[in-house]
Amino acid sequence: MSPPALPPLRLGPIVVDPPVVLAPMAGVTNAPFRRLCRRYGGGLYVSEMITARAFVEGNAKTERMVTFGPDEQPRSLQLYGTDPGVLGEAVRRLAGEGRVDHVDLNFGCPAPKVTRRGGGAALPVRRGLLRNIVRACVGAAAPYGVPVTVKFRMGVRDDVLTFLDTGRIAADEGVAAVALHARTAEQLYAGAARWTAIGELKAAVGELPVLGNGDIWEAADALAMVEAAGCDGVVVGRGCLGRPWLFADLAAAFGGKEPAPPPRLGEVGEVMATHAQLIAAWMGEDAAMRDFRKHTGWYLTGYPVGPEVRRELANVSTLTELDDRLGRLDPAVGLLPGGLRIRRGHTNGPRPVHLPHGWLDGARADAEGAAKDDDDFGPLHPDADAFVSGG
C-alpha cells in the first residue's frame, strides 16, 4: 500500500514527523522506554499518565514520573484529573516552569477505580465539566505556547457514545488535536477497534487534527487506518510493547519505503539488554529488574522460545543474570508466521463499566438540555482526584 499524502502534523510549535504518537501507558512509557523508542525514529513520545492533584500536592513518586531525559524533545506529558482548578494549576506549573512542551489530557482510562469515581472514560458524560477542564488547561498553557491535546474513547458503551461531543467541545476550547481510541470503555481491549468512528470524528471537527488509536500492530495497519478514516496521524499503544522498532517501521512506511524484516532473536536480545540498562541507569538496578520483568514476555511473543527460558527471563534479578540468560538464546531464530499480530498487553474485556450512582441520568439530562449545570447531576466522588494510574 502506498503511503497516504499527509501534511506535517502540527501541534502548536511542534511538528510531528512522521505523524506517529506513542500512547501513554501506565507503568510502561517511562523515560527509559521513551528513550529506547526514540532511537528508532521521529514522532511524539508521551509520558505515562500522572495525576494532576498528586503533582500539585508534591507527591514524590509523581514528581519522579515527570522527569524527562536531558536530550528529550519535545517533552510530552499526559495528565489525569477531574477538577478544573487543580488541572489548570498543574498545567500552569508545568508550562510556567518550562518542564513540558506538550500536555495531553486523559479522558479515556477505563479502569474501574477511575470510572466508578467519574474520571477517565466516564468524565465526558458530563459535558459541562469536560468543557471547564479543557478550558482551564488550554488557558493555563496558552501564555507559554504549550499545546494541549485530548485523548478519549468512543464512550461508556454503545448506547452512551460521547466521542463526537467530546471532539466538538475540545475543538471549541482551542486544543491542538484530539485522539480517539476507537473502542468504548465497556469494550476495554476486546474486539476490533472501530476505525469508522475515527472518520466520523474527523468529519465532526473539521480542520482540527484527529489521531486514530487502536489495533496498529504493524506499519501497514497505520497506513490502512489513515486511508480508511482520513485521520491526520496515529497513536500506537500495545503494538510497540516488546516491539520498539515498530517506530522505525512506521517511519519507513510513511516515507514510502518498505519496513525492514522483523529482527531475529539475537537482535531482540540486544534490545532487551539495552532496555534493561536504560532502566537501571534511571532508577537503580534492583528496581529496574522488577520493572523490566513484565517486558520480557512481550519481547519474546511470537518467537519459538520454550516456557522454561521464558520463566527464567521473567525472574531475572540482575543485569548480569539477564545477559547470561539472553546469551543462551539462539540468535538466528526468527519470528513465527503471524507473530507481528499476536496481541500483547491488555486483552481483557468486554466488561460492564463501573459508574457513580445516577451518572447516566445526568448524561441524558445534559444531552436534552434539561440541566444547565453539572452540579444538578450530583457531586463527583470525593476521591475522584486521588492518586490513581491508568491508560
FENWO-V89053 format. One record per residue. N is the residue number from 1. SS is DSSP state (@ for helix, = for strand, . for the rest). NEAR is the number of other ideal C-beta (glycine too) atoms within 10 Angstrom. Layout:
# FENWO-V89053
N,SS,NEAR ; N,SS,NEAR
This chain:
# FENWO-V89053
1,.,10 ; 2,.,8 ; 3,.,17 ; 4,.,16 ; 5,.,6 ; 6,.,14 ; 7,.,8 ; 8,.,11 ; 9,=,22 ; 10,=,16 ; 11,=,24 ; 12,.,17 ; 13,.,12 ; 14,=,18 ; 15,=,13 ; 16,=,22 ; 17,.,18 ; 18,.,22 ; 19,.,27 ; 20,=,28 ; 21,=,27 ; 22,=,24 ; 23,.,27 ; 24,.,27 ; 25,.,22 ; 26,.,19 ; 27,.,12 ; 28,.,21 ; 29,.,23 ; 30,.,20 ; 31,@,22 ; 32,@,22 ; 33,@,25 ; 34,@,22 ; 35,@,21 ; 36,@,20 ; 37,@,23 ; 38,@,18 ; 39,.,13 ; 40,.,18 ; 41,.,20 ; 42,.,16 ; 43,.,24 ; 44,=,24 ; 45,=,24 ; 46,=,25 ; 47,.,26 ; 48,.,21 ; 49,.,27 ; 50,=,27 ; 51,=,27 ; 52,@,28 ; 53,@,22 ; 54,@,23 ; 55,@,24 ; 56,@,20 ; 57,.,13 ; 58,.,8 ; 59,.,15 ; 60,@,8 ; 61,@,11 ; 62,@,19 ; 63,@,12 ; 64,@,13 ; 65,@,20 ; 66,.,17 ; 67,.,13 ; 68,.,19 ; 69,.,14 ; 70,.,5 ; 71,.,7 ; 72,.,16 ; 73,.,11 ; 74,.,19 ; 75,.,21 ; 76,=,26 ; 77,=,24 ; 78,=,24 ; 79,=,24 ; 80,=,30 ; 81,.,29 ; 82,.,27 ; 83,.,19 ; 84,@,20 ; 85,@,13 ; 86,@,21 ; 87,@,27 ; 88,@,22 ; 89,@,19 ; 90,@,29 ; 91,@,28 ; 92,@,18 ; 93,@,16 ; 94,@,24 ; 95,@,22 ; 96,@,13 ; 97,.,9 ; 98,.,10 ; 99,.,14 ; 100,.,22 ; 101,.,23 ; 102,=,26 ; 103,=,27 ; 104,=,30 ; 105,=,27 ; 106,=,25 ; 107,=,25 ; 108,.,30 ; 109,.,26 ; 110,.,27 ; 111,.,18 ; 112,@,15 ; 113,@,15 ; 114,@,27 ; 115,@,23 ; 116,.,19 ; 117,.,22 ; 118,.,23 ; 119,.,27 ; 120,@,29 ; 121,@,30 ; 122,@,30 ; 123,@,29 ; 124,@,28 ; 125,@,26 ; 126,.,21 ; 127,@,19 ; 128,@,17 ; 129,@,21 ; 130,@,25 ; 131,@,19 ; 132,@,19 ; 133,@,27 ; 134,@,24 ; 135,@,16 ; 136,@,23 ; 137,@,30 ; 138,@,22 ; 139,@,16 ; 140,@,23 ; 141,@,25 ; 142,@,15 ; 143,.,10 ; 144,.,15 ; 145,.,11 ; 146,.,28 ; 147,=,22 ; 148,=,27 ; 149,=,23 ; 150,=,28 ; 151,=,26 ; 152,=,27 ; 153,=,28 ; 154,.,30 ; 155,=,25 ; 156,=,24 ; 157,=,17 ; 158,.,11 ; 159,.,9 ; 160,=,21 ; 161,=,17 ; 162,.,26 ; 163,@,24 ; 164,@,17 ; 165,@,18 ; 166,@,29 ; 167,@,26 ; 168,@,18 ; 169,@,23 ; 170,@,27 ; 171,@,19 ; 172,@,13 ; 173,.,19 ; 174,.,16 ; 175,.,25 ; 176,.,23 ; 177,=,28 ; 178,=,28 ; 179,=,25 ; 180,=,32 ; 181,=,27 ; 182,.,24 ; 183,.,26 ; 184,.,26 ; 185,.,32 ; 186,.,21 ; 187,.,23 ; 188,.,19 ; 189,.,19 ; 190,.,13 ; 191,.,13 ; 192,.,10 ; 193,.,21 ; 194,.,19 ; 195,@,23 ; 196,@,11 ; 197,@,23 ; 198,@,28 ; 199,@,19 ; 200,@,20 ; 201,@,27 ; 202,@,22 ; 203,@,13 ; 204,@,17 ; 205,@,21 ; 206,.,10 ; 207,.,8 ; 208,.,19 ; 209,=,21 ; 210,=,25 ; 211,=,30 ; 212,=,28 ; 213,=,25 ; 214,.,28 ; 215,.,21 ; 216,.,25 ; 217,.,18 ; 218,.,18 ; 219,@,26 ; 220,@,14 ; 221,@,22 ; 222,@,28 ; 223,@,19 ; 224,@,16 ; 225,@,26 ; 226,@,24 ; 227,@,14 ; 228,@,14 ; 229,@,24 ; 230,.,16 ; 231,.,27 ; 232,.,22 ; 233,=,26 ; 234,=,29 ; 235,=,26 ; 236,=,23 ; 237,.,23 ; 238,@,22 ; 239,@,25 ; 240,@,28 ; 241,.,22 ; 242,.,25 ; 243,.,26 ; 244,.,23 ; 245,.,21 ; 246,@,26 ; 247,@,24 ; 248,@,16 ; 249,@,24 ; 250,@,28 ; 251,@,19 ; 252,@,17 ; 253,@,22 ; 254,@,24 ; 255,.,11 ; 256,.,8 ; 257,.,12 ; 258,.,9 ; 259,.,16 ; 260,.,10 ; 261,.,8 ; 262,.,18 ; 263,.,16 ; 264,.,16 ; 265,@,20 ; 266,@,14 ; 267,@,12 ; 268,@,24 ; 269,@,23 ; 270,@,13 ; 271,@,19 ; 272,@,23 ; 273,@,15 ; 274,@,15 ; 275,@,24 ; 276,@,25 ; 277,@,18 ; 278,@,21 ; 279,@,25 ; 280,@,20 ; 281,@,13 ; 282,@,18 ; 283,@,16 ; 284,.,10 ; 285,@,16 ; 286,@,11 ; 287,@,12 ; 288,@,22 ; 289,@,19 ; 290,@,12 ; 291,@,20 ; 292,@,23 ; 293,@,16 ; 294,@,14 ; 295,@,22 ; 296,@,25 ; 297,@,16 ; 298,@,18 ; 299,@,23 ; 300,@,20 ; 301,.,19 ; 302,.,21 ; 303,=,20 ; 304,.,12 ; 305,.,19 ; 306,.,8 ; 307,@,7 ; 308,@,8 ; 309,@,15 ; 310,@,15 ; 311,@,11 ; 312,@,16 ; 313,@,24 ; 314,.,15 ; 315,.,12 ; 316,.,19 ; 317,.,12 ; 318,.,14 ; 319,@,17 ; 320,@,10 ; 321,@,14 ; 322,@,25 ; 323,@,15 ; 324,@,12 ; 325,@,18 ; 326,@,22 ; 327,@,11 ; 328,.,10 ; 329,.,19 ; 330,.,13 ; 331,.,13 ; 332,.,8 ; 333,.,14 ; 334,.,15 ; 335,=,18 ; 336,.,13 ; 337,.,8 ; 338,.,8 ; 339,@,14 ; 340,@,19 ; 341,@,12 ; 342,.,13 ; 343,.,13 ; 344,.,19 ; 345,.,16 ; 346,.,15 ; 347,.,10 ; 348,.,9 ; 349,.,15 ; 350,.,15 ; 351,.,13 ; 352,.,10 ; 353,.,23 ; 354,.,16 ; 355,.,22 ; 356,.,20 ; 357,.,9 ; 358,.,11 ; 359,@,22 ; 360,@,18 ; 361,@,12 ; 362,@,23 ; 363,@,21 ; 364,@,12 ; 365,@,15 ; 366,@,21 ; 367,@,14 ; 368,@,8 ; 369,.,7 ; 370,.,10 ; 371,.,16 ; 372,.,10 ; 373,.,8 ; 374,@,18 ; 375,@,10 ; 376,@,12 ; 377,@,22 ; 378,.,14 ; 379,.,10 ; 380,.,20 ; 381,.,15 ; 382,.,8 ; 383,.,13 ; 384,.,21 ; 385,.,23 ; 386,.,15 ; 387,.,15 ; 388,.,21 ; 389,.,19 ; 390,.,22 ; 391,.,26
